[in-house]
Amino acid sequence: MPHRPRHRHHRAVGAAVAATAALLVAGLSGSASAGTAPVGSAPTAAESLRTDAAPPALLKAMQRDLGLDRGQAERRLGNEAEAGATAARLRLALGGDFAGAWVSGAESGTLTVATTDAGDVPAIEARGAEAKVVRHSLAGLDAAKARLDRAATRHDTADAPVWYVDTRTNTVVVEAIRPAAARSLLAAAGVDRSLARVESRTERPRTFYDLRGGEAYYINNSSRCSIGFPVTKGTQQGFATAGHCGRAGAATTGANRVAQGTFQGSVFPGRDMAWVATNSSWTATPYVLGAGGQNVQVTGSTAAPVGASVCRSGSTTGWHCGTVAQLNTSVTYQEGTISPVTRTTVCAEPGDSGGSFISGSQAQGVTSGGSGDCRSGGETFFQPINALLQNYGLTLKTTGGDGGGEDPGEPGGGTWAAGTVYQPGDTVTYSGATYRCLQGHQAYAGWEPPNVPALWQRV
């Protein structure tokens, strides 16, 4: 906020698992060796995503906020990278049976994958994950939530301000100040009550109003927000932030009150995304402001799974960590409904809006709003970064590449291109081979499909 003065044959499942067995990663053990691969083999997910490069400031915040020691924090990041890759491969293999995945345990050492078909259990367990057989597929839950989203455009949701797909309980949850408001929304959306669960809440989420991610900037010399992530668009430099912080054309100044830039695009409500183009006095860097002013490097934008650790940097409360609670969430603020956002257990306060959410070294999103504070505890929602990058044609500034969004090309030709935001299921060609995207991310030089089996599967 600105701060103001369909089932498939089991034979097909088995074939899909067998075809990708060579890509199986050896993680989720909670051991110090998780994420290491034999010399000459394909890199593990942890290696691809550079979890070993997590800065001390991030690890310290995870220790403080998640009750871990340093070794546990390091192993957790490695296990979460492996879990994301394994879950993505199982989602592809299970197809319409897939009902979600999440990690659990102090070190995220357990990956659970849900399915609607008990026949899929051996395939899931063969991947080292725990299986849970449930009634509703993720596609079915997502469809029900989409109906709630549509109903919310013509229905007052002030007293039922949050709804999301909860894969752990295999339901769509509506959180309400008044239970009758949740029931009214469900009825308006035509969502079967067998799919839904109503939970009570006491606080109404609010937007956190108020070039490193997390640093302060001012809008029209008045309200204050936080930089999300430095970006580029061709040769133009700038940063991603929350849409509610400013409208297109609004001028910004930096934390030092020096003229900085202008909002080029802004969406709020509906989404909560914006970007600011900065003047020549400002240079985009691949860093987020961590504890004690240290730089936390950004190497990519691979989305973290439910249960994964995530840390936030903001200009009011600084550096705080928690976990990803739900991915596909809708939240109603006084200004309107935002969807989809990611819900977290991280705290935030006014002025933190727009600031960075990062998991390990992977950018996750920009702070939208929440409830509570960093003294008594709270929740925070963030606008996923990949959707923002894709919407405005931006390239995330990273330490792994030049951040310029240029396609370095590749000898054999193909459709894969650096700077492109890929979603799970997208297919590309590279050096004469076809690959399917496993996890949402923005592509960078060095992350060509053969180099990152955590993100791409050859088909």
C-alpha positions in Angstrom: 0.0 0.0 0.0 1.3 3.7 -0.6 2.0 5.1 2.8 0.4 8.6 3.1 1.1 11.9 5.3 -11.0 -36.7 -17.4 -9.0 -39.8 -16.8 -6.3 -41.4 -19.0 -5.3 -45.1 -19.2 -2.8 -46.0 -16.5 -0.6 -47.5 -19.2 -0.1 -44.0 -20.6 0.8 -42.7 -17.2 3.4 -45.4 -16.8 4.8 -44.7 -20.2 5.1 -41.0 -19.5 6.9 -41.7 -16.2 9.2 -44.1 -17.9 10.0 -41.8 -20.7 11.1 -39.1 -18.3 12.9 -41.3 -15.8 16.3 -40.1 -16.9 15.3 -36.6 -15.7 14.3 -37.7 -12.2 16.0 -35.6 -9.6 17.4 -36.9 -6.3 16.0 -34.4 -3.9 13.5 -34.3 -1.1 15.7 -36.3 1.3 16.5 -33.3 3.6 20.1 -34.4 3.3 23.0 -32.0 2.8 23.7 -33.7 -0.6 20.3 -32.9 -2.0 20.7 -31.1 -5.3 24.2 -32.5 -6.2 24.6 -34.5 -9.3 27.3 -36.9 -10.5 30.0 -35.4 -12.6 28.9 -35.3 -16.3 25.2 -35.7 -15.5 22.4 -33.2 -16.2 22.2 -30.4 -13.6 19.8 -30.9 -10.7 17.0 -28.3 -10.2 18.9 -27.0 -7.2 22.0 -26.5 -9.3 20.1 -25.0 -12.2 18.4 -22.5 -9.9 21.6 -21.8 -7.9 20.2 -22.4 -4.5 23.7 -22.7 -3.2 24.2 -19.0 -4.0 21.6 -17.9 -1.5 23.0 -14.8 0.3 23.6 -14.8 4.1 21.0 -12.1 4.6 18.3 -14.3 3.1 19.4 -17.4 5.1 19.4 -15.4 8.3 15.9 -14.1 7.7 14.7 -17.6 7.0 16.3 -18.7 10.3 14.6 -15.9 12.2 11.1 -16.2 10.7 10.9 -19.9 10.0 12.7 -21.2 13.1 15.5 -22.9 11.2 19.3 -23.1 11.6 21.5 -22.3 8.7 21.9 -25.8 7.5 18.2 -26.4 7.5 17.6 -23.2 5.6 20.1 -24.2 2.9 18.7 -27.7 2.6 15.1 -26.3 2.5 16.0 -24.2 -0.6 17.5 -27.1 -2.3 14.6 -29.4 -1.5 12.1 -26.8 -2.7 13.9 -26.5 -6.1 13.8 -30.3 -6.5 10.2 -30.5 -5.4 9.1 -27.9 -7.9 10.7 -29.8 -10.7 9.3 -33.2 -9.6 5.8 -31.8 -9.2 5.9 -30.2 -12.6 6.9 -33.5 -14.2 4.1 -35.3 -12.4 1.6 -32.7 -13.4 2.6 -33.3 -17.0 2.4 -37.1 -16.6 -0.9 -37.2 -14.7 -2.7 -34.8 -16.9 -6.3 -34.2 -15.9 -5.9 -36.4 -12.8 -3.5 -33.9 -11.2 -5.0 -32.2 -8.1 -2.1 -30.1 -6.9 1.2 -30.4 -5.0 2.8 -29.0 -1.9 5.9 -29.3 0.3 6.0 -29.8 4.0 8.4 -30.2 6.9 11.0 -27.9 8.4 13.3 -28.5 5.4 10.5 -29.0 2.8 11.7 -32.6 2.8 8.3 -34.1 1.8 6.5 -33.5 -1.5 2.9 -34.5 -1.6 1.1 -34.8 -5.0 -2.6 -35.2 -5.1 -4.5 -37.1 -7.8 -8.1 -38.0 -8.5 -7.2 -41.6 -9.6 -5.8 -44.1 -7.2 -4.2 -45.8 -10.2 -1.7 -42.9 -10.3 -0.3 -43.6 -6.8 2.6 -45.9 -8.0 3.7 -43.3 -10.6 3.7 -40.6 -7.9 5.6 -42.7 -5.4 8.1 -43.8 -8.0 9.1 -40.1 -8.1 9.8 -40.1 -4.4 6.7 -38.1 -3.6 3.8 -39.0 -1.3 0.5 -39.5 -3.0 -2.9 -38.3 -1.9 -6.1 -39.5 -3.6 -8.8 -36.8 -3.6 -12.1 -36.1 -5.2 -11.5 -33.0 -7.3 -8.9 -32.3 -9.9 -6.9 -29.0 -9.8 -8.6 -28.1 -13.1 -12.0 -28.5 -11.5 -11.0 -26.4 -8.5 -9.5 -23.7 -10.8 -12.7 -23.7 -12.8 -14.8 -23.2 -9.7 -12.6 -20.3 -8.5 -12.9 -18.8 -12.0 -16.7 -18.7 -11.5 -16.2 -17.0 -8.2 -14.0 -14.4 -9.9 -16.6 -13.7 -12.5 -19.4 -13.5 -9.9 -17.3 -11.0 -7.9 -17.4 -8.5 -10.7 -21.1 -8.0 -10.1 -21.3 -9.0 -6.5 -20.3 -7.1 -3.3 -17.4 -9.0 -1.8 -16.4 -6.6 0.9 -17.5 -9.1 3.6 -16.0 -12.1 1.8 -12.7 -10.6 0.7 -10.5 -13.6 0.1 -11.0 -16.8 -1.9 -8.5 -19.3 -3.2 -7.8 -22.9 -4.3 -6.5 -24.8 -1.3 -4.8 -27.9 -2.7 -4.1 -29.3 0.7 -7.8 -29.7 1.5 -8.9 -30.1 -2.1 -11.4 -27.3 -1.9 -12.1 -23.7 -2.9 -12.0 -21.7 0.3 -13.9 -18.4 0.8 -12.8 -16.4 3.8 -15.5 -14.1 5.2 -16.1 -11.5 7.8 -19.8 -12.6 7.7 -20.4 -16.3 6.7 -23.6 -15.2 4.9 -21.5 -13.1 2.5 -19.5 -16.2 1.5 -22.6 -18.3 1.0 -24.1 -15.5 -1.1 -21.0 -15.3 -3.3 -20.9 -19.1 -3.7 -24.6 -19.1 -4.7 -24.1 -16.2 -7.2 -21.2 -18.1 -8.8 -23.1 -21.4 -8.9 -20.3 -23.3 -7.1 -21.3 -26.6 -5.7 -20.9 -26.6 -1.9 -19.1 -29.9 -2.1 -16.2 -28.0 -3.7 -16.2 -25.2 -1.2 -15.3 -24.4 2.4 -16.2 -21.2 4.2 -13.7 -19.9 6.8 -14.0 -16.9 9.1 -11.6 -13.9 9.2 -11.7 -10.8 11.3 -9.6 -8.4 9.3 -10.1 -6.8 5.9 -7.1 -6.9 3.6 -5.7 -3.5 2.6 -3.2 -2.3 0.0 0.2 -1.6 1.4 0.4 2.0 0.1 2.6 4.2 1.4 17.3 0.5 -8.2 17.2 -2.3 -5.8 14.0 -4.2 -5.0 12.6 -3.2 -1.7 13.9 0.4 -1.7 11.5 3.3 -1.3 10.2 5.6 -4.0 7.7 8.4 -3.9 4.8 9.1 -6.2 4.1 12.7 -7.3 6.2 13.8 -4.2 3.4 12.4 -2.0 2.7 8.7 -1.2 5.5 6.1 -0.8 5.8 2.6 -2.2 8.6 0.1 -2.7 10.5 -1.0 -5.8 9.6 -4.6 -6.8 12.3 -5.7 -9.3 14.5 -3.8 -11.6 13.6 -4.5 -15.3 14.5 -3.5 -18.8 12.5 -3.0 -21.9 14.9 -3.0 -24.8 17.4 -0.3 -23.8 15.0 1.4 -21.3 15.6 0.7 -17.7 13.1 0.7 -14.9 11.3 -1.3 -12.2 8.2 -3.4 -11.6 5.9 -2.5 -8.8 2.3 -2.6 -7.7 -0.5 -1.0 -9.8 -2.2 0.6 -6.9 0.9 2.7 -6.2 0.4 5.0 -9.2 -1.3 5.5 -12.5 0.3 5.8 -15.9 1.9 9.2 -16.2 2.6 9.7 -12.5 6.1 10.9 -11.7 8.4 9.2 -9.2 11.3 10.2 -7.1 13.8 7.9 -5.4 14.4 7.3 -1.7 16.9 10.2 -2.0 14.1 12.4 -3.4 15.9 12.7 -6.7 13.8 12.7 -9.9 13.5 9.1 -10.9 11.0 8.2 -13.6 7.4 7.9 -14.8 4.7 5.2 -14.6 4.4 3.7 -18.1 1.6 1.3 -17.3 -0.6 0.4 -14.4 -3.5 -2.0 -13.7 -5.5 -1.9 -10.5 -7.9 -3.3 -9.5 -8.3 -6.6 -11.5 -4.6 -7.1 -11.3 -2.1 -5.1 -9.2 0.8 -4.5 -11.6 2.7 -1.5 -12.9 6.1 -0.5 -14.2 8.1 2.7 -14.1 10.6 3.8 -16.7 13.5 5.6 -15.1 15.7 8.4 -16.4 19.4 8.1 -17.2 20.5 8.9 -13.7 19.2 5.5 -12.5 20.7 2.0 -13.3 18.8 -1.2 -12.9 20.6 -3.8 -10.8 19.9 -7.5 -10.3 19.5 -7.2 -6.6 16.9 -6.9 -3.8 17.7 -5.0 -0.6 18.2 -7.6 2.1 18.8 -7.4 5.8 21.4 -4.8 6.9 21.5 -3.3 3.4 23.1 -6.4 1.8 22.4 -7.2 -1.8 20.2 -10.4 -2.5 20.9 -11.5 -6.0 18.1 -12.3 -8.5 18.9 -15.1 -10.9 15.5 -15.9 -12.4 11.7 -16.0 -11.9 10.8 -19.7 -11.4 7.6 -19.8 -9.4 7.8 -21.5 -6.0 5.3 -24.2 -5.0 2.8 -24.1 -2.1 4.6 -24.5 1.2 7.9 -23.1 -0.1 9.8 -20.4 1.8 9.5 -16.8 0.5 11.0 -13.5 1.7 9.8 -10.0 1.2 11.7 -6.7 1.1 9.9 -3.4 1.7 10.8 0.2 2.5 8.8 0.2 5.8 9.5 -3.1 7.5 12.6 -4.3 5.6 13.2 -8.0 5.3 10.8 -10.7 6.4 10.2 -14.3 5.5 7.3 -16.9 5.6 5.8 -19.5 3.3 3.6 -19.7 0.2 0.1 -20.5 1.5 -1.9 -20.6 -1.7 -1.2 -19.7 -5.4 -4.5 -19.1 -7.2 -6.1 -16.5 -4.8 -8.5 -13.7 -5.2 -8.6 -10.8 -2.7 -11.1 -7.9 -2.3 -9.7 -4.6 -1.1 -11.8 -1.4 -0.7 -10.8 -0.4 -4.2 -11.9 -3.7 -5.8 -10.9 -7.4 -6.4 -7.5 -8.6 -7.5 -6.9 -12.0 -9.1 -4.9 -14.1 -9.3 -2.4 -13.3 -6.5 -0.3 -15.5 -4.3 -1.1 -15.6 -0.6 1.7 -15.9 1.9 2.4 -15.9 5.7 4.8 -13.0 5.4 4.0 -9.8 7.2 4.0 -6.3 5.7 2.9 -2.8 6.5 1.9 0.4 4.7 4.8 1.6 2.4 5.9 -2.0 1.7 3.5 -2.1 -1.3 5.2 -2.9 -4.6 8.2 -4.4 -2.9 10.0 -7.7 -3.8 9.0 -11.2 -3.0 11.8 -13.7 -3.6 12.3 -17.4 -2.9 16.0 -18.3 -2.8 17.3 -16.3 -5.8 14.1 -16.6 -7.8 11.8 -13.5 -8.1 8.2 -14.3 -7.2 6.2 -11.1 -7.3 5.5 -7.6 -6.0 3.7 -6.9 -2.8 0.0 -6.1 -3.2 -1.7 -6.0 0.2 -2.7 -8.0 3.2 -3.7 -7.7 6.9 -2.0 -7.6 10.2 1.5 -6.2 10.7 5.0 -7.2 11.5 4.6 -6.9 15.3 1.5 -9.1 15.8 1.9 -11.1 12.5 -0.1 -11.0 9.4 -0.7 -12.2 5.8 0.4 -10.7 2.5 -0.6 -11.1 -1.1 1.7 -10.6 -4.1 1.1 -10.1 -7.7 3.2 -12.8 -9.5 6.1 -11.3 -11.4 5.9 -13.5 -14.5 2.4 -12.2 -15.4 3.6 -8.7 -14.9 6.7 -9.2 -17.1 4.6 -10.8 -19.8 1.9 -8.1 -19.7 4.3 -5.2 -20.3 7.0 -7.1 -22.3 9.6 -6.5 -19.7 12.8 -8.5 -18.9 13.8 -9.1 -15.3 17.3 -7.9 -14.5 19.3 -10.9 -13.3 22.8 -11.9 -12.4 22.6 -14.8 -14.8 22.3 -12.7 -18.0 22.5 -9.2 -19.3 18.8 -8.6 -18.6 18.4 -6.9 -22.0 15.8 -9.2 -23.4 17.8 -10.0 -26.5 17.6 -13.4 -28.1 21.2 -14.8 -28.2 20.1 -17.2 -30.9 21.1 -20.8 -31.1 23.0 -22.8 -33.7 20.2 -25.1 -34.8 17.5 -22.5 -34.9 14.2 -22.9 -33.0 11.4 -21.0 -31.3 12.9 -20.7 -27.8 13.9 -17.1 -27.1 15.6 -15.4 -24.2 13.3 -12.8 -22.5 10.1 -14.8 -23.2 7.9 -15.7 -20.3 6.9 -19.4 -20.5 4.0 -21.1 -18.7 3.8 -24.8 -17.8 2.7 -26.7 -20.9 4.2 -24.3 -23.5 6.3 -26.0 -26.2 9.4 -24.7 -28.0 12.0 -26.1 -30.4 15.7 -25.8 -29.8 18.5 -27.4 -32.0 16.0 -29.6 -33.7 14.3 -30.9 -30.6 11.0 -30.1 -29.0 10.7 -29.3 -25.3 7.7 -28.7 -23.0 7.8 -26.1 -20.2 7.5 -27.6 -16.7 7.6 -24.5 -14.5 6.7 -20.9 -15.2 9.7 -18.7 -15.7 11.3 -16.0 -17.9 14.0 -17.4 -20.2 17.6 -16.2 -20.0 20.8 -16.9 -21.9 22.2 -19.9 -20.3 18.8 -21.3 -19.5 18.4 -22.9 -22.9 16.1 -26.0 -22.7 18.8 -28.7 -22.7 20.6 -26.9 -19.9 17.8 -26.7 -17.3 15.9 -30.0 -17.0 14.1 -28.5 -14.0 12.3 -26.2 -16.4 12.1 -28.1 -19.7 11.3 -31.7 -20.6 12.2 -33.0 -24.1 9.3 -34.5 -25.9 
